[in-house]
Amino acid sequence: QVQPVESGGGLVQPGGSLRLSCVASISRSVVYAMGWYRQAPGKQRELVASITRDGVTSTADSVKGRFTISNDMAESTVFLQMNSLRPEDTAVYYCNVRTTVGFGYWGQGTQVTVSS
């Protein structure tokens, strides 16, 4: 049973910051990577950032320089620090856990709304 749980979403003004967290009840020995996806209204779900068990990170062009992903593999936890938020960042943010055998587990998502 693996159910990632996200937290940290909310309503912020443009230029503000949020820090998302995701915790998964899974052994670190079977985790290959963890990442964040988002889905805005009327848009497809897109990969925002990911990080492997070895700490190799990747971020989408749209958030480079503003978002930073980090992890604590001992606790199967991933974070997303979001700075300089823009209205177009408004979306439901989902945590994904990828196992060493290629299977992914999804969280229920946390809403991020950037608005004046």
C-alpha positions as CSV (number, residue, x, y, z in Angstrom):
1,Q,0.0,0.0,0.0
2,V,1.6,3.2,-1.2
3,Q,-0.3,6.5,-1.0
4,P,1.7,9.7,-1.4
5,V,0.2,12.5,0.6
6,E,0.8,16.1,-0.5
7,S,0.5,19.2,1.6
8,G,1.4,22.9,1.5
9,G,-0.9,24.2,-1.2
10,G,-2.9,27.3,-0.8
11,L,-3.8,30.8,-2.1
12,V,-1.0,33.2,-2.6
13,Q,-0.5,36.6,-4.3
14,P,1.7,36.9,-7.4
15,G,5.3,37.0,-6.4
16,G,4.6,34.9,-3.3
17,S,6.1,31.6,-2.2
18,L,4.8,28.2,-1.2
19,R,6.5,25.0,-0.1
20,L,4.9,21.7,-1.0
21,S,5.6,18.5,0.7
22,C,4.9,14.9,-0.2
23,V,5.3,11.9,2.0
24,A,5.0,8.3,0.9
25,S,4.7,5.2,3.0
26,I,7.2,3.2,1.0
27,S,10.7,1.8,1.6
28,R,13.5,3.9,0.3
29,S,15.0,0.7,-1.2
30,V,12.4,0.5,-3.9
31,V,12.1,4.2,-4.7
32,Y,13.8,5.3,-7.9
33,A,12.5,8.9,-8.1
34,M,9.9,11.3,-6.8
35,G,8.4,14.2,-8.7
36,W,5.8,16.9,-8.9
37,Y,3.2,17.2,-11.7
38,R,0.6,19.9,-12.1
39,Q,-2.6,20.2,-14.0
40,A,-4.2,23.6,-14.7
41,P,-7.8,24.0,-15.7
42,G,-8.2,23.0,-19.3
43,K,-4.6,21.8,-19.6
44,Q,-2.9,18.4,-19.6
45,R,-1.0,17.2,-16.6
46,E,2.7,18.2,-16.9
47,L,5.9,17.3,-15.2
48,V,7.1,20.2,-13.1
49,A,10.2,18.7,-11.4
50,S,11.7,15.4,-10.4
51,I,14.5,14.1,-8.3
52,T,16.1,10.6,-8.3
53,R,17.2,8.7,-5.3
54,D,20.7,9.9,-6.0
55,G,19.7,13.5,-6.0
56,V,19.7,14.2,-9.7
57,T,17.1,16.8,-10.4
58,S,15.2,18.0,-13.4
59,T,12.8,21.0,-13.8
60,A,10.5,22.2,-16.5
61,D,11.5,25.2,-18.5
62,S,8.5,27.1,-17.2
63,V,9.6,27.0,-13.6
64,K,13.4,27.0,-13.9
65,G,14.9,29.6,-11.6
66,R,11.8,29.8,-9.5
67,F,11.0,26.2,-8.3
68,T,13.4,23.9,-6.5
69,I,12.9,20.3,-5.8
70,S,14.6,18.4,-3.0
71,N,14.2,15.2,-1.1
72,D,14.7,13.2,2.0
73,M,15.0,9.7,0.8
74,A,15.4,8.3,4.3
75,E,11.8,9.4,4.9
76,S,10.6,8.9,1.3
77,T,9.7,12.6,1.2
78,V,10.0,15.2,-1.6
79,F,9.6,18.9,-1.4
80,L,8.9,21.6,-3.9
81,Q,9.9,25.2,-3.0
82,M,8.0,27.6,-5.2
83,N,9.1,31.2,-5.4
84,S,8.1,34.1,-7.6
85,L,4.7,32.5,-8.2
86,R,2.7,33.6,-11.2
87,P,-1.0,33.3,-12.0
88,E,-0.2,30.7,-14.6
89,D,1.3,28.5,-11.9
90,T,-2.3,28.0,-10.6
91,A,-3.0,24.2,-10.8
92,V,-3.5,21.1,-8.8
93,Y,-0.1,19.8,-7.9
94,Y,0.4,16.0,-7.7
95,C,3.2,14.0,-6.2
96,N,4.4,10.9,-8.0
97,V,6.6,8.2,-6.7
98,R,8.4,6.0,-9.2
99,T,9.7,2.6,-8.1
100,T,12.8,0.8,-9.3
101,V,10.6,-1.4,-11.4
102,G,8.9,1.5,-13.2
103,F,5.6,1.7,-11.4
104,G,4.2,5.0,-10.3
105,Y,2.0,6.0,-7.4
106,W,0.0,9.2,-7.3
107,G,-1.1,11.4,-4.5
108,Q,-4.5,13.1,-4.5
109,G,-3.1,16.5,-5.2
110,T,-2.9,19.9,-3.5
111,Q,-4.4,23.1,-4.9
112,V,-2.1,26.0,-5.6
113,T,-3.9,29.2,-6.6
114,V,-1.9,32.4,-7.4
115,S,-4.2,35.4,-7.6
116,S,-4.5,39.0,-6.4
